[in-house]
């Protein structure tokens, strides 16, 4: 009768167990590295999505017949090394009729950078369309003025000239990204 003895079977189980243990310890860090790489890629994609959406919205800037509606409005809010600025843009999006007021800001409860869009003539009970763009630690906005350079503080009571460009910076756990966006006004 041919077959394996009990000692040969036990020895084979021990060898396979050792191979499995060595493989598990060798591949465990690789799996953790894969998860870290996946998180980094997801964060980078969300940052790129923020930049793409900002470029799109700035390219659709438009003036209103109502001169009281500013084309670009900045609200500066710095706390320590973090900025919680707000950017408001008046755009004429081809996907929607009429003008749209777009607002970028950080929701302080969730840490999400949000894009909120609503018609400037919407009734008070109308809810804006809100997109959560990315989890960020800081959101800073500056505007390039032809006379005085980059400015982060504007007096909303004074007439606001249209800037030459808008600089937006975002900081998250992976680092910082910024975009310099030229301003061209559609009529």
Backbone torsions as a table, in degrees:
resi	resn	phi	psi	omega
1	UNK	NA	126.8	-178.1
2	UNK	-100.8	146.2	178.9
3	UNK	170.6	-172.2	-179.5
4	UNK	-102.9	147.8	176.0
5	UNK	-85.3	165.4	-179.8
6	UNK	-61.2	-38.1	179.7
7	UNK	-65.7	-40.9	178.8
8	UNK	-64.9	-39.9	178.5
9	UNK	-65.8	-45.9	178.7
10	UNK	-62.7	-40.3	178.6
11	UNK	-64.0	-40.0	177.6
12	UNK	-64.1	-41.4	178.1
13	UNK	-63.6	-41.3	178.8
14	UNK	-63.8	-43.9	179.8
15	UNK	-63.7	-45.7	178.0
16	UNK	-63.9	-36.6	177.7
17	UNK	-64.8	-42.4	177.8
18	UNK	-64.0	-43.0	178.3
19	UNK	-62.1	-42.6	179.2
20	UNK	-64.9	-42.0	-179.7
21	UNK	-65.3	-42.7	179.2
22	UNK	-66.1	-42.0	178.7
23	UNK	-63.7	-42.2	-179.2
24	UNK	-62.9	-44.7	179.9
25	UNK	-69.2	-31.2	179.1
26	UNK	-76.5	-36.5	-175.7
27	UNK	-91.2	-14.5	179.2
28	UNK	-58.6	-52.8	177.0
29	UNK	-61.1	-32.6	177.7
30	UNK	-63.7	-39.8	177.5
31	UNK	-65.5	-40.2	176.5
32	UNK	-65.1	-40.0	176.6
33	UNK	-62.4	-38.7	177.4
34	UNK	-62.2	-42.8	179.0
35	UNK	-65.2	-39.5	177.8
36	UNK	-65.1	-40.8	177.9
37	UNK	-64.2	-39.7	178.0
38	UNK	-63.5	-42.9	177.6
39	UNK	-63.3	-43.3	179.3
40	UNK	-62.9	-41.9	178.8
41	UNK	-64.3	-42.0	178.7
42	UNK	-62.1	-42.8	179.7
43	UNK	-66.3	-41.4	178.5
44	UNK	-64.0	-40.9	177.6
45	UNK	-63.8	-39.0	179.0
46	UNK	-68.4	-37.7	175.6
47	UNK	-63.4	-42.2	178.6
48	UNK	-65.7	-34.1	176.5
49	UNK	-64.5	-40.6	177.3
50	UNK	-60.0	-48.5	179.8
51	UNK	-61.3	-41.7	179.4
52	UNK	-63.8	-43.2	-179.2
53	UNK	-68.1	-40.4	176.8
54	UNK	-61.9	-46.7	178.7
55	UNK	-59.7	-41.3	-180.0
56	UNK	-62.9	-49.0	-177.8
57	UNK	-64.8	-41.7	179.8
58	UNK	-66.0	-32.0	179.1
59	UNK	-69.6	-18.1	179.7
60	UNK	-103.4	14.8	178.2
61	UNK	-55.8	141.4	-177.0
62	UNK	-150.6	148.1	175.8
63	UNK	-87.7	152.0	177.7
64	UNK	-102.1	157.7	172.6
65	UNK	-65.3	-30.8	176.8
66	UNK	-81.2	104.3	-174.8
67	UNK	-69.6	-8.5	177.6
68	UNK	-75.8	-17.6	178.5
69	UNK	-86.6	110.4	179.7
70	UNK	-71.7	145.5	179.2
71	UNK	-70.4	-42.0	179.3
72	UNK	-131.8	134.3	177.6
73	UNK	-137.5	130.4	178.8
74	UNK	-114.2	139.6	172.7
75	UNK	-124.4	119.0	-175.9
76	UNK	-96.9	131.1	178.8
77	UNK	-144.5	95.9	-179.8
78	UNK	-105.3	135.1	177.9
79	UNK	-133.4	100.8	-177.1
80	UNK	68.1	-127.0	179.7
81	UNK	-95.4	5.9	179.5
82	UNK	-109.2	141.5	176.2
83	UNK	-110.3	135.6	175.9
84	UNK	-121.7	50.0	-176.9
85	UNK	-68.8	167.2	178.3
86	UNK	-132.3	137.5	178.4
87	UNK	-121.1	125.6	176.4
88	UNK	-117.9	131.8	-178.5
89	UNK	-127.4	139.3	173.6
90	UNK	-102.2	113.9	-173.9
91	UNK	-125.3	159.1	172.7
92	UNK	-115.4	89.3	-176.6
93	UNK	-79.5	127.7	-179.7
94	UNK	-65.0	-16.2	179.7
95	UNK	-79.9	-17.6	-176.6
96	UNK	-128.3	146.0	178.4
97	UNK	-74.7	145.1	175.6
98	UNK	74.6	-164.6	-178.3
99	UNK	-88.4	153.9	177.2
100	UNK	-130.2	133.6	174.6
101	UNK	-95.9	117.4	-177.9
102	UNK	-109.7	135.3	-177.7
103	UNK	-129.1	126.5	174.8
104	UNK	-107.4	131.3	179.5
105	UNK	-161.9	165.7	176.1
106	UNK	-96.0	127.0	170.4
107	UNK	-78.9	112.9	-170.9
108	UNK	-70.5	-22.0	178.4
109	UNK	-73.4	-42.9	-176.0
110	UNK	-100.5	-16.0	-176.0
111	UNK	77.1	10.3	-178.6
112	UNK	-83.1	135.6	167.2
113	UNK	-78.7	123.8	-175.4
114	UNK	-114.3	148.5	170.9
115	UNK	-116.3	120.4	-177.7
116	UNK	-117.8	129.1	-178.1
117	UNK	-127.8	134.7	179.4
118	UNK	-155.8	153.5	175.4
119	UNK	-71.0	136.8	178.5
120	UNK	-64.8	-17.6	179.4
121	UNK	-102.6	15.5	-178.1
122	UNK	-69.4	149.3	176.7
123	UNK	-70.2	163.8	-173.4
124	UNK	-66.9	-27.3	-177.3
125	UNK	-87.5	-2.7	-179.4
126	UNK	-78.4	128.8	179.5
127	UNK	-85.2	139.0	176.6
128	UNK	-73.5	161.4	173.5
129	UNK	-85.1	123.1	-175.5
130	UNK	-116.9	130.5	173.7
131	UNK	-117.4	131.1	169.9
132	UNK	-87.8	116.0	-173.6
133	UNK	-90.6	-45.5	-176.7
134	UNK	-167.8	157.8	172.5
135	UNK	-86.0	121.9	-176.6
136	UNK	-132.5	160.3	175.8
137	UNK	-99.8	-27.4	-175.6
138	UNK	-150.0	143.5	178.0
139	UNK	-138.3	111.7	-177.2
140	UNK	-119.4	146.4	-177.1
141	UNK	-136.3	136.2	173.4
142	UNK	-135.9	157.6	177.3
143	UNK	-124.7	142.4	179.8
144	UNK	-91.6	114.9	177.5
145	UNK	-98.9	139.5	-176.7
146	UNK	-62.0	-29.3	-174.9
147	UNK	-94.2	-38.1	-171.0
148	UNK	-118.8	6.8	177.2
149	UNK	82.2	-154.0	-177.6
150	UNK	-73.1	129.7	-179.1
151	UNK	-129.8	137.3	177.7
152	UNK	-108.0	-11.6	-178.3
153	UNK	-119.8	127.8	177.4
154	UNK	-129.4	145.1	176.1
155	UNK	-90.9	110.6	-176.9
156	UNK	-66.9	-14.9	179.6
157	UNK	-76.2	-29.2	179.7
158	UNK	-83.5	152.3	176.9
159	UNK	-60.3	132.4	-176.3
160	UNK	-100.1	121.5	174.3
161	UNK	-78.9	155.0	179.9
162	UNK	-76.1	128.5	-177.9
163	UNK	-72.5	162.5	175.8
164	UNK	-78.1	-31.1	-179.4
165	UNK	-156.8	163.0	176.4
166	UNK	-124.9	131.9	176.7
167	UNK	-109.2	123.6	-179.6
168	UNK	-119.6	131.1	177.5
169	UNK	-122.6	139.2	179.2
170	UNK	-129.0	133.8	174.6
171	UNK	-123.7	133.6	176.0
172	UNK	-134.5	-166.8	-176.2
173	UNK	-67.2	-19.8	-178.6
174	UNK	-91.1	-16.8	-179.0
175	UNK	142.1	-160.4	-175.8
176	UNK	-116.8	147.9	171.0
177	UNK	-136.4	147.2	175.9
178	UNK	-142.2	155.5	-179.0
179	UNK	-133.7	133.2	170.6
180	UNK	-103.1	114.5	-172.3
181	UNK	-112.7	113.1	178.3
182	UNK	-66.9	146.8	-177.3
183	UNK	-107.5	122.8	172.6
184	UNK	-127.2	127.0	-175.5
185	UNK	-93.9	130.5	174.6
186	UNK	-88.5	144.7	179.0
187	UNK	-98.9	NA	NA
